[in-house]
């Protein structure tokens, strides 16, 4: 079973959230820079609220986080930086 749990929360570095993959619970952090990169894919040039960006791309962000966890990527929290979203599949 795969699903996101807990509400995302704003931190100094970005937004933290939790995913569960095959009973493995992982804390994740998407950096502010990564959120801005995702926002630029959408064409948003204006200053958009970080949580608003997160919610706009939440399914994409959670999907990438789950794939990274399933692939065994280490880190506590699992940090998602702009380069995490370089693949055309994550747009």
C-alpha positions as MATLAB code, in Angstrom:
seq = 'XXXXXXXXXXXXXXXXXXXXXXXXXXXXXXXXXXXXXXXXXXXXXXXXXXXXXXXXXXXXXXXXXXXXXXXXXXXXXXXXXXXXXXXXXXX';
ca = [
       0.000    0.000    0.000;
       1.309    3.444   -0.949;
      -0.059    6.739    0.335;
       0.924   10.096    1.797;
       0.253   10.727    5.480;
       0.344   13.772    7.734;
      -0.188   17.281    6.536;
       2.692   19.026    4.761;
       4.328   21.763    6.803;
       6.414   24.776    5.929;
      10.014   24.783    7.181;
      12.962   27.119    6.680;
      14.271   24.938    3.834;
      10.983   24.240    2.070;
       8.059   21.938    2.802;
       8.223   18.710    4.789;
       5.824   15.834    4.268;
       5.665   12.093    4.895;
       5.086    9.184    2.535;
       4.655    5.482    3.226;
       5.864    2.882    0.731;
       5.360   -0.799    1.546;
       5.038   -0.023    5.281;
       8.175    2.161    5.245;
       7.381    5.645    6.578;
       9.735    8.366    5.308;
      10.002   12.020    6.114;
      10.631   14.088    2.980;
      11.632   17.662    2.283;
      11.140   19.476   -0.986;
      13.346   22.540   -1.036;
      12.078   26.019   -1.804;
      14.295   26.024   -4.900;
      12.696   22.795   -6.160;
       9.228   24.254   -5.604;
      10.185   27.345   -7.586;
      11.479   25.120  -10.390;
       8.176   23.235  -10.515;
       6.314   26.531  -10.526;
       8.385   27.710  -13.501;
       7.312   24.583  -15.473;
       3.765   25.823  -15.077;
       4.739   29.313  -16.233;
       4.089   31.069  -12.930;
       6.363   34.084  -12.841;
       4.635   35.860  -10.001;
       5.548   35.329   -6.362;
       3.404   32.334   -5.414;
       2.968   30.981   -1.895;
       5.172   27.913   -1.274;
       2.311   25.844    0.119;
       0.178   26.781   -2.902;
       2.927   25.527   -5.227;
       3.212   22.328   -3.183;
      -0.527   21.657   -3.387;
      -0.554   22.403   -7.142;
       2.111   19.726   -7.704;
       1.396   17.473   -4.716;
       0.594   14.311   -6.665;
       3.746   14.738   -8.758;
       5.921   15.512   -5.706;
       4.524   12.573   -3.719;
       4.933   10.244   -6.694;
       8.578   11.196   -7.137;
       9.168   10.811   -3.377;
       7.577    7.343   -3.391;
       9.709    6.251   -6.370;
      12.863    7.492   -4.607;
      11.932    5.623   -1.425;
      11.137    2.451   -3.409;
      14.533    2.778   -5.136;
      16.262    2.844   -1.739;
      17.468    6.463   -1.817;
      18.886    7.295    1.616;
      18.498   10.404    3.741;
      16.494   11.594    6.711;
      14.665   13.530    5.603;
      14.713   12.480    1.976;
      15.630   15.794    0.321;
      14.187   16.686   -3.057;
      16.205   19.419   -4.768;
      15.676   21.139   -8.149;
      17.784   18.520   -9.937;
      15.360   15.847   -8.662;
      12.873   17.247  -11.189;
      15.124   17.418  -14.276;
      13.475   14.444  -15.957;
      10.710   15.224  -18.459;
       8.644   12.505  -16.712;
       8.361   14.682  -13.584;
       6.925   17.714  -15.345;
];
